[in-house]
Amino acid sequence: MAGSPDIKVFDADGKYQAACKEIEAAAALMGFYGEGATIRFGHAKAATVWTEGKEDQLACESYDHVAQVALGRQHERNVASLRKSGYSDAEIAVLTGGPVTLEA
């Protein structure tokens, strides 16, 4: 049996509302829950990758934009965590499947 998807949606009060398989689906819910709603990778508040009303545009303007921003932020967190664990940039690039762009 599969576990719950990692992408979580919380309303402005911080109440867990939904788990989504795709960022774009979570982005669609931002319009429903409104300003202050968040998309997170997991339940922790520190795992927030999008906060509706605090970004450069609303999620309803472009679900693709939300995905690009959210996945970019998650990638940065993954790189920082791996770097903190002592992995080299070459190892990180292999593990994350993408370039390492963060400053050391």
N, C-alpha and C positions, 0 to 999 in steps of 0.2 A: 504494500500500500504506500502510495506517495505521501510525502509530508506536505505541509502547508507551504505555498510559495513564499519566497524571501521578501518580496515587495509588499510593504504594508502601507495602508492608508489610515491616517488618524484625523479626526475632526479638530476644530480650533480649540476645543477644550482638552485635547490630548487623549480622547477616548478612541480606542482601537475600533475601526469600522470594517475594514476589508483587507483581504490578501489578494494580490493579483499576480498573474503569470507574466504580464507584460507591463512595462512602464507606461505605455500609451493608454492602457486601460485604467491605471491609477490616475493618469493625467485627466482622463474624462471625468473621474469622480471629484476632482478638485473644484469644478464648476458647481457641483451639487453641494459640497460641504463648505465652499466659500473661503473667504479670507482667513488665514491662520491655519488652514488644513495643511497637513504635511504628508509627504511620501518618504518612507524610510526603507532601508535595507535591514530588516529586522525590527525588533520592538524598541530598542534603545533610542532615546531622544538624540543622542550623539550620532546616530546613524541616519539622520535626516539629510536628504539630498534635494528636497524641493519644499519650499514654504509658499503657499499661495498668497499673493498680495505683497510679497517681499522680493519678488524676482523682477527681472527687467520687462516681463510681460505676463499676462494671465495664461494659465495652462490651456484654456479654450482657444487661444489664438493659434497655437501650434503644438499638437501632441508630440510631433517629431522634435521640436525644440526642447520640450520637457525631457524627452528621452536623451537627447544629446547632453544636456546640462547634468541631469541626474547620473547618467552612466559615466560621464567625465569625472564628476565628484567622487563616485564610488571607486573608479580606477585610481584616482589620486590617493584615496585612503588606503587602498590595497597596496600601492607602491610604497607609501610611507610606512605602513606596517611591516612589509617585507624588508625594507631598508633598515628599519629599527631592529629587526631580527638578525641582521648581519648578511643578508643576501647582496650579491653584487648586482650592478645594473644589467649585466648580461643574463644572469640567472632570473632576475625579475622580469625581463622582457620575455623570456621563455615561459615563465610561470603565468604571466598575465596575458600573454598572447598579443602584446602590443608594445610600442615604444615607451621608454622611460623618459618622461619629460620634466620631472620635478627636480628642483635644485637640491643638491646634497645637504 
